[in-house]
């Protein structure tokens, strides 16, 4: 819920101001986490600081997405480029983290992260602030926007499927197929490579077929990719399934943010982005729990993955109905 209100704060006070203030807050909490883990070693203080740091990131994100959308001639292009850069960071992060932990110890992860955050904070100071159109009439409150609410329902169900990427896949591969952790790591590596290599071609394709079609194609690829894992018994077979899943990710992730920008028509964009982040986070929270239930209750791979992708079928139906309702047939 924090993200919903933080988006409203960005609309009211300016996106750059929110980004700068809370990125600085992240720097401070990361430094305090380093001092706590290195010297104090008090679990309660660590937990509080860790939660505060997560809140800083949650407050920051809707304003960052809104500013990116407003500063891009084509929001889909901006979100596609951001996704490539983000995944490069995700790819480098674990490798760098392993080096830091092995040479200096776990606490220094927070120190290095705080130094990296300082660099980002300085760069944010040079951002040019752009405000969204702030509707004065109260009847256009986003909780009454039926298109956004309907889109949100579809997104929640879709992201239940999306989040099978973490807990469900790794446990299934390890316990049901007897894949080692190193092999599972290689499958995740395929995810990062496919994003870097194919995100831009997917962006060009979505521009041709339209964003609603892009979301629907992405949902279909998620369904196919995850369900195909029921047939996988070797590392290279999982590579193929992860390729399909990641292509779905390439369609869905930037397109979802761009669609929010379109639905909002530039009005209270921070609030809309906050609401969208809430929907995705809610789906991501439900997904691992749902997957864990499937893994504990079923042993047949076709039952596990068939039920795992079922919410995606419902999400596809919602997205298709929205496409027809809003008369975007490209």
Protein Blocks (a to p, Z undefined) as FASTA:
>chain_A
ZZmmmmmmmmmnopklmmmmmmmmmmmmmmmmmmmmmmnopaklmmmmmmmmmmmmmmmm
mmmmmmmmmmpmblmlmmmmmmmmmmmmmmmmmmmmmmmmmmnojklmmmmmmmmmmmmm
mmmmmpccddddddfblklcfklmmklmmmmmmmmmmmmmmmmmmmmmmmmmmmmnopaf
klmmmmmmmmmmmmmmmmmmmmmmmmmnopklmmmmmmmmmmmmmmmmmmpcbfklmmmm
mmmmmmmmmmmmmmmmmmmmmmnnopaklmmmmmmmmmmmmmmmmmmmmmmmmmmmpmbf
klmmmmmmmmmmmmmmmmmmmmmmnopaZZ
